[in-house]
Structure formats: C-alpha cells, structure tokens
Amino acid sequence: MAGSNPNAKPMNLTLKVWRQKNRNAQGGIVDYQVKDISPDMSFLEMLDVLNEDLLRQGEEPVAFDHDCREGICGSCNLFINGRAHGPEPGTTTCQLHMRKFNDGDTITIEPWRANAFPVNKDLSVDRSAFDRIIQAGGYISVNTGGTPDANEIPIPKDIADRAFEAATCIACGACVASCKNASAMLFVSAKVSQLALLPQGHVERKSRVENMVAQMDKEGFGACTNIGSCAAECPVGISLENIAILNREFLSAKATSNNLA
C-alpha cells in the first residue's frame, strides 16, 4: 500500500454495523470482527476487508455508498461512532484512516438518519432529495456566447472568495445527519449563496430561493435552530454565514413576490 508504515501494528476491531435489506424492512445492528487491519487503510478499505470476509463465508456483503474515494463526490455518507464521517474534523469517510482508531476498539457504523434520506440498503441512503432541490433552483439565463474573458465581469475578490467557498459544498448530507431536526439549511444556503453573490445569478435570484426553499420543505427536512452542528461536522467547512444569506435572500424575495404560498 502506497505511503504505508511498515512498522504499524495491525488492529483487531469489533464493528457494529447497521444492516437493512431494503426500505421496507426493519433494520438492526449486527456485530462483526475484523482482524489484521492496517492503520494505513482508509475506512472504506477496512469495509472492503469486512465484505471480502463475508463473501468468503457465503454471507451478503454490507452495502455502502462510495465513488471517488478522494473526498470530492460526497457519496461516502456514514455515521461513525455518533459523528458524521467519523472523528476527524474536515474529513469525509473515504479520507478517514484507521490510524484514528485503536486496536480492540468497537466502531458503530450507521447510515444517515433523516426522513428525507430513506435507507436503500444497509448503509446506503437515497439522497435524491438534494437533487430535486437543485433542480427546483432552475437555471441561469445569462447569454455567455463564446468563451468569455475572465475579466469581462469584474467581481470583487471578497465576493468571489465567498461564492467559491459556498460552491465547495459536496452535497454529502453530513449537515442533515448531524442536525437534531435533520435540517438541510446549510446545504440549501450554500447552493443559494454561490449564485446570489455573483452577478451572473441575479436574474433568477428571487424565484430560485423561493423554489429551492419550497422544495426543501416539501422533501420533509426539519427547521434550523442555529445550533451550528451542521457547520461543525461539514467536511469542507461550509460557513453558517451562508444561512444568514439564505434568510436574507428568502425574505427579500417574499417581500416582492406574487407567490404568497
């Protein structure tokens, strides 16, 4: 394994894993033992070892979501020992390494817990509610023509930096999983802010925020209580400032809107 420590002592671990056959089945925690786990393994590699053991024993492997394994796609959504993505701040599950645990540890692994994120199977959840919120936001009707010059629309650096920070949201759902109300406000605020801050997003800014908030409520996400657990567990550090921007954009849109719903 690249970058491994040849002197690292392998670990034996007890895993308490949520198993659930499908959306309609009743799930539960099942205990497993994994042995000789290298501290240099990623958390998902450790789950791969578990699944290889289960397949050798003729058992069904544990279903979990993953894709890039580089902390970019946001699909490695696991609740580990009561924390979204595990104990390492600013880290997705696929970036979490087993050196953060100790030999003999018991690790509880669960899917995101939210009505808007139904469990597909085991640790895999349906986060398509986020996709529908994005779709509700619509498009940007700016005619760019050919490739525009980078300096054609001057944007102050502070604004550009804040928009870029909001755009780094990977839509993993950790904010929802860590919120006691399963609120999606941090996610929605990031998606609203990244466009509301830039001049290219101003044409549809009022309809966008109205539609996205309406879809968020329709999906069944809870209300925000400003505790801040969402930002604390966000693996890319999305700021609570974006929620303030969302609230400002929403109130401004409603004040001049014909949509009284």
Secondary structure, 3 states (H helix, E strand, C coil): CCCCCCCCCCEEEEEEEEECCCCCCCCEEEEEEEEEECCCCEHHHHHHHHHHHHHHCCCCCCCCCCCCCCCCCCCCCCEECCEECCCCCCCCHHHCEHHHCCCCCEEEEECCCCCCCCEEECCEECCHHHHHHHHHCCCCCCCCCCCCCCCCCCCCHHHHHHHHHHHCCCCCCHHHHHCCCCECHHHHHHHHHHHHCCHHHCCCHHHHHHHHHHHHHHHCCECCCCCCHHHHHCCCCCCCHHHHHHHHHHHHHHHCCCCCC
